[in-house]
Amino acid sequence: MSEITTVGLDLAKNVFQVHGADARGGVVFRKKLRRAAVLEFFGKLPPCLVAMEACGGAHFWGRELTRLGHDVRLIPPAYVKPF
């Protein structure tokens, strides 16, 4: 498995979509995670860039993922749509 450098996180109420990519932009994994499993999953990943849409819950998740050592970026919805 390639080294994960970037993770895209699509926030929702119960089931989150997670997309991992390597340095060349190739897909490493795509997963669906329940809310309760998100922190456990990211705790097992090496520190990487995590991008998510800036919304009401994004700041909470950003703080939690930063505590786990990840670099979190909140991006506008217009930039999320292509992914």
Phi and psi in radians as a Rosetta constraint file:
Dihedral C 1 N 2 CA 2 C 2 CIRCULARHARMONIC -1.193 0.35
Dihedral N 2 CA 2 C 2 N 3 CIRCULARHARMONIC 2.793 0.35
Dihedral C 2 N 3 CA 3 C 3 CIRCULARHARMONIC -1.338 0.35
Dihedral N 3 CA 3 C 3 N 4 CIRCULARHARMONIC 2.284 0.35
Dihedral C 3 N 4 CA 4 C 4 CIRCULARHARMONIC -1.423 0.35
Dihedral N 4 CA 4 C 4 N 5 CIRCULARHARMONIC 2.206 0.35
Dihedral C 4 N 5 CA 5 C 5 CIRCULARHARMONIC -1.960 0.35
Dihedral N 5 CA 5 C 5 N 6 CIRCULARHARMONIC -0.514 0.35
Dihedral C 5 N 6 CA 6 C 6 CIRCULARHARMONIC -2.365 0.35
Dihedral N 6 CA 6 C 6 N 7 CIRCULARHARMONIC 2.400 0.35
Dihedral C 6 N 7 CA 7 C 7 CIRCULARHARMONIC -2.233 0.35
Dihedral N 7 CA 7 C 7 N 8 CIRCULARHARMONIC 2.273 0.35
Dihedral C 7 N 8 CA 8 C 8 CIRCULARHARMONIC -1.739 0.35
Dihedral N 8 CA 8 C 8 N 9 CIRCULARHARMONIC 2.286 0.35
Dihedral C 8 N 9 CA 9 C 9 CIRCULARHARMONIC -2.126 0.35
Dihedral N 9 CA 9 C 9 N 10 CIRCULARHARMONIC 2.072 0.35
Dihedral C 9 N 10 CA 10 C 10 CIRCULARHARMONIC -1.738 0.35
Dihedral N 10 CA 10 C 10 N 11 CIRCULARHARMONIC 1.948 0.35
Dihedral C 10 N 11 CA 11 C 11 CIRCULARHARMONIC -1.403 0.35
Dihedral N 11 CA 11 C 11 N 12 CIRCULARHARMONIC 2.543 0.35
Dihedral C 11 N 12 CA 12 C 12 CIRCULARHARMONIC -2.624 0.35
Dihedral N 12 CA 12 C 12 N 13 CIRCULARHARMONIC -2.994 0.35
Dihedral C 12 N 13 CA 13 C 13 CIRCULARHARMONIC -1.326 0.35
Dihedral N 13 CA 13 C 13 N 14 CIRCULARHARMONIC -0.854 0.35
Dihedral C 13 N 14 CA 14 C 14 CIRCULARHARMONIC -2.131 0.35
Dihedral N 14 CA 14 C 14 N 15 CIRCULARHARMONIC -0.698 0.35
Dihedral C 14 N 15 CA 15 C 15 CIRCULARHARMONIC -2.040 0.35
Dihedral N 15 CA 15 C 15 N 16 CIRCULARHARMONIC 2.087 0.35
Dihedral C 15 N 16 CA 16 C 16 CIRCULARHARMONIC -1.738 0.35
Dihedral N 16 CA 16 C 16 N 17 CIRCULARHARMONIC 2.556 0.35
Dihedral C 16 N 17 CA 17 C 17 CIRCULARHARMONIC -1.765 0.35
Dihedral N 17 CA 17 C 17 N 18 CIRCULARHARMONIC 2.322 0.35
Dihedral C 17 N 18 CA 18 C 18 CIRCULARHARMONIC -2.192 0.35
Dihedral N 18 CA 18 C 18 N 19 CIRCULARHARMONIC 2.332 0.35
Dihedral C 18 N 19 CA 19 C 19 CIRCULARHARMONIC -2.270 0.35
Dihedral N 19 CA 19 C 19 N 20 CIRCULARHARMONIC 2.069 0.35
Dihedral C 19 N 20 CA 20 C 20 CIRCULARHARMONIC -1.831 0.35
Dihedral N 20 CA 20 C 20 N 21 CIRCULARHARMONIC 2.437 0.35
Dihedral C 20 N 21 CA 21 C 21 CIRCULARHARMONIC -2.318 0.35
Dihedral N 21 CA 21 C 21 N 22 CIRCULARHARMONIC 2.661 0.35
Dihedral C 21 N 22 CA 22 C 22 CIRCULARHARMONIC -1.577 0.35
Dihedral N 22 CA 22 C 22 N 23 CIRCULARHARMONIC -3.043 0.35
Dihedral C 22 N 23 CA 23 C 23 CIRCULARHARMONIC -1.114 0.35
Dihedral N 23 CA 23 C 23 N 24 CIRCULARHARMONIC -0.465 0.35
Dihedral C 23 N 24 CA 24 C 24 CIRCULARHARMONIC -1.559 0.35
Dihedral N 24 CA 24 C 24 N 25 CIRCULARHARMONIC -0.025 0.35
Dihedral C 24 N 25 CA 25 C 25 CIRCULARHARMONIC 1.590 0.35
Dihedral N 25 CA 25 C 25 N 26 CIRCULARHARMONIC 0.071 0.35
Dihedral C 25 N 26 CA 26 C 26 CIRCULARHARMONIC -1.298 0.35
Dihedral N 26 CA 26 C 26 N 27 CIRCULARHARMONIC 2.548 0.35
Dihedral C 26 N 27 CA 27 C 27 CIRCULARHARMONIC -1.262 0.35
Dihedral N 27 CA 27 C 27 N 28 CIRCULARHARMONIC 2.215 0.35
Dihedral C 27 N 28 CA 28 C 28 CIRCULARHARMONIC -1.756 0.35
Dihedral N 28 CA 28 C 28 N 29 CIRCULARHARMONIC -0.705 0.35
Dihedral C 28 N 29 CA 29 C 29 CIRCULARHARMONIC -2.768 0.35
Dihedral N 29 CA 29 C 29 N 30 CIRCULARHARMONIC 2.762 0.35
Dihedral C 29 N 30 CA 30 C 30 CIRCULARHARMONIC -2.392 0.35
Dihedral N 30 CA 30 C 30 N 31 CIRCULARHARMONIC 2.222 0.35
Dihedral C 30 N 31 CA 31 C 31 CIRCULARHARMONIC -2.439 0.35
Dihedral N 31 CA 31 C 31 N 32 CIRCULARHARMONIC 2.728 0.35
Dihedral C 31 N 32 CA 32 C 32 CIRCULARHARMONIC -1.900 0.35
Dihedral N 32 CA 32 C 32 N 33 CIRCULARHARMONIC 2.277 0.35
Dihedral C 32 N 33 CA 33 C 33 CIRCULARHARMONIC -2.179 0.35
Dihedral N 33 CA 33 C 33 N 34 CIRCULARHARMONIC 2.400 0.35
Dihedral C 33 N 34 CA 34 C 34 CIRCULARHARMONIC -1.314 0.35
Dihedral N 34 CA 34 C 34 N 35 CIRCULARHARMONIC 2.723 0.35
Dihedral C 34 N 35 CA 35 C 35 CIRCULARHARMONIC -0.912 0.35
Dihedral N 35 CA 35 C 35 N 36 CIRCULARHARMONIC -0.738 0.35
Dihedral C 35 N 36 CA 36 C 36 CIRCULARHARMONIC -1.183 0.35
Dihedral N 36 CA 36 C 36 N 37 CIRCULARHARMONIC -0.365 0.35
Dihedral C 36 N 37 CA 37 C 37 CIRCULARHARMONIC -1.694 0.35
Dihedral N 37 CA 37 C 37 N 38 CIRCULARHARMONIC -0.078 0.35
Dihedral C 37 N 38 CA 38 C 38 CIRCULARHARMONIC -1.119 0.35
Dihedral N 38 CA 38 C 38 N 39 CIRCULARHARMONIC -0.888 0.35
Dihedral C 38 N 39 CA 39 C 39 CIRCULARHARMONIC -1.154 0.35
Dihedral N 39 CA 39 C 39 N 40 CIRCULARHARMONIC -0.641 0.35
Dihedral C 39 N 40 CA 40 C 40 CIRCULARHARMONIC -1.107 0.35
Dihedral N 40 CA 40 C 40 N 41 CIRCULARHARMONIC -0.768 0.35
Dihedral C 40 N 41 CA 41 C 41 CIRCULARHARMONIC -1.082 0.35
Dihedral N 41 CA 41 C 41 N 42 CIRCULARHARMONIC -0.870 0.35
Dihedral C 41 N 42 CA 42 C 42 CIRCULARHARMONIC -1.226 0.35
Dihedral N 42 CA 42 C 42 N 43 CIRCULARHARMONIC -0.422 0.35
Dihedral C 42 N 43 CA 43 C 43 CIRCULARHARMONIC -1.163 0.35
Dihedral N 43 CA 43 C 43 N 44 CIRCULARHARMONIC -0.467 0.35
Dihedral C 43 N 44 CA 44 C 44 CIRCULARHARMONIC -1.514 0.35
Dihedral N 44 CA 44 C 44 N 45 CIRCULARHARMONIC -0.290 0.35
Dihedral C 44 N 45 CA 45 C 45 CIRCULARHARMONIC -1.405 0.35
Dihedral N 45 CA 45 C 45 N 46 CIRCULARHARMONIC 2.581 0.35
Dihedral C 45 N 46 CA 46 C 46 CIRCULARHARMONIC -1.193 0.35
Dihedral N 46 CA 46 C 46 N 47 CIRCULARHARMONIC 2.713 0.35
Dihedral C 46 N 47 CA 47 C 47 CIRCULARHARMONIC -0.961 0.35
Dihedral N 47 CA 47 C 47 N 48 CIRCULARHARMONIC 2.302 0.35
Dihedral C 47 N 48 CA 48 C 48 CIRCULARHARMONIC -2.646 0.35
Dihedral N 48 CA 48 C 48 N 49 CIRCULARHARMONIC 3.095 0.35
Dihedral C 48 N 49 CA 49 C 49 CIRCULARHARMONIC -1.429 0.35
Dihedral N 49 CA 49 C 49 N 50 CIRCULARHARMONIC 2.224 0.35
Dihedral C 49 N 50 CA 50 C 50 CIRCULARHARMONIC -2.061 0.35
Dihedral N 50 CA 50 C 50 N 51 CIRCULARHARMONIC 2.096 0.35
Dihedral C 50 N 51 CA 51 C 51 CIRCULARHARMONIC -1.910 0.35
Dihedral N 51 CA 51 C 51 N 52 CIRCULARHARMONIC 2.377 0.35
Dihedral C 51 N 52 CA 52 C 52 CIRCULARHARMONIC -2.595 0.35
Dihedral N 52 CA 52 C 52 N 53 CIRCULARHARMONIC 2.728 0.35
Dihedral C 52 N 53 CA 53 C 53 CIRCULARHARMONIC -1.165 0.35
Dihedral N 53 CA 53 C 53 N 54 CIRCULARHARMONIC 2.365 0.35
Dihedral C 53 N 54 CA 54 C 54 CIRCULARHARMONIC -1.267 0.35
Dihedral N 54 CA 54 C 54 N 55 CIRCULARHARMONIC 1.961 0.35
Dihedral C 54 N 55 CA 55 C 55 CIRCULARHARMONIC -2.578 0.35
Dihedral N 55 CA 55 C 55 N 56 CIRCULARHARMONIC -3.070 0.35
Dihedral C 55 N 56 CA 56 C 56 CIRCULARHARMONIC -0.968 0.35
Dihedral N 56 CA 56 C 56 N 57 CIRCULARHARMONIC -0.772 0.35
Dihedral C 56 N 57 CA 57 C 57 CIRCULARHARMONIC -1.523 0.35
Dihedral N 57 CA 57 C 57 N 58 CIRCULARHARMONIC -0.137 0.35
Dihedral C 57 N 58 CA 58 C 58 CIRCULARHARMONIC -1.140 0.35
Dihedral N 58 CA 58 C 58 N 59 CIRCULARHARMONIC -0.586 0.35
Dihedral C 58 N 59 CA 59 C 59 CIRCULARHARMONIC -1.183 0.35
Dihedral N 59 CA 59 C 59 N 60 CIRCULARHARMONIC -0.688 0.35
Dihedral C 59 N 60 CA 60 C 60 CIRCULARHARMONIC -1.064 0.35
Dihedral N 60 CA 60 C 60 N 61 CIRCULARHARMONIC -0.899 0.35
Dihedral C 60 N 61 CA 61 C 61 CIRCULARHARMONIC -1.139 0.35
Dihedral N 61 CA 61 C 61 N 62 CIRCULARHARMONIC -0.611 0.35
Dihedral C 61 N 62 CA 62 C 62 CIRCULARHARMONIC -1.062 0.35
Dihedral N 62 CA 62 C 62 N 63 CIRCULARHARMONIC -0.771 0.35
Dihedral C 62 N 63 CA 63 C 63 CIRCULARHARMONIC -1.111 0.35
Dihedral N 63 CA 63 C 63 N 64 CIRCULARHARMONIC -0.746 0.35
Dihedral C 63 N 64 CA 64 C 64 CIRCULARHARMONIC -1.125 0.35
Dihedral N 64 CA 64 C 64 N 65 CIRCULARHARMONIC -0.752 0.35
Dihedral C 64 N 65 CA 65 C 65 CIRCULARHARMONIC -1.253 0.35
Dihedral N 65 CA 65 C 65 N 66 CIRCULARHARMONIC -0.543 0.35
Dihedral C 65 N 66 CA 66 C 66 CIRCULARHARMONIC -1.134 0.35
Dihedral N 66 CA 66 C 66 N 67 CIRCULARHARMONIC -0.666 0.35
Dihedral C 66 N 67 CA 67 C 67 CIRCULARHARMONIC -1.082 0.35
Dihedral N 67 CA 67 C 67 N 68 CIRCULARHARMONIC -0.466 0.35
Dihedral C 67 N 68 CA 68 C 68 CIRCULARHARMONIC -1.481 0.35
Dihedral N 68 CA 68 C 68 N 69 CIRCULARHARMONIC -0.025 0.35
Dihedral C 68 N 69 CA 69 C 69 CIRCULARHARMONIC 1.754 0.35
Dihedral N 69 CA 69 C 69 N 70 CIRCULARHARMONIC 0.074 0.35
Dihedral C 69 N 70 CA 70 C 70 CIRCULARHARMONIC -1.507 0.35
Dihedral N 70 CA 70 C 70 N 71 CIRCULARHARMONIC 2.699 0.35
Dihedral C 70 N 71 CA 71 C 71 CIRCULARHARMONIC -1.672 0.35
Dihedral N 71 CA 71 C 71 N 72 CIRCULARHARMONIC 1.938 0.35
Dihedral C 71 N 72 CA 72 C 72 CIRCULARHARMONIC -1.763 0.35
Dihedral N 72 CA 72 C 72 N 73 CIRCULARHARMONIC 2.336 0.35
Dihedral C 72 N 73 CA 73 C 73 CIRCULARHARMONIC -2.184 0.35
Dihedral N 73 CA 73 C 73 N 74 CIRCULARHARMONIC 2.219 0.35
Dihedral C 73 N 74 CA 74 C 74 CIRCULARHARMONIC -1.690 0.35
Dihedral N 74 CA 74 C 74 N 75 CIRCULARHARMONIC 2.192 0.35
Dihedral C 74 N 75 CA 75 C 75 CIRCULARHARMONIC -2.095 0.35
Dihedral N 75 CA 75 C 75 N 76 CIRCULARHARMONIC 2.669 0.35
Dihedral C 75 N 76 CA 76 C 76 CIRCULARHARMONIC -1.154 0.35
Dihedral N 76 CA 76 C 76 N 77 CIRCULARHARMONIC 2.648 0.35
Dihedral C 76 N 77 CA 77 C 77 CIRCULARHARMONIC -0.968 0.35
Dihedral N 77 CA 77 C 77 N 78 CIRCULARHARMONIC -0.574 0.35
Dihedral C 77 N 78 CA 78 C 78 CIRCULARHARMONIC -1.098 0.35
Dihedral N 78 CA 78 C 78 N 79 CIRCULARHARMONIC -0.542 0.35
Dihedral C 78 N 79 CA 79 C 79 CIRCULARHARMONIC -1.468 0.35
Dihedral N 79 CA 79 C 79 N 80 CIRCULARHARMONIC -0.332 0.35
Dihedral C 79 N 80 CA 80 C 80 CIRCULARHARMONIC -1.397 0.35
Dihedral N 80 CA 80 C 80 N 81 CIRCULARHARMONIC -0.610 0.35
Dihedral C 80 N 81 CA 81 C 81 CIRCULARHARMONIC -0.901 0.35
Dihedral N 81 CA 81 C 81 N 82 CIRCULARHARMONIC -0.733 0.35
Dihedral C 81 N 82 CA 82 C 82 CIRCULARHARMONIC -1.085 0.35
Dihedral N 82 CA 82 C 82 N 83 CIRCULARHARMONIC -0.384 0.35
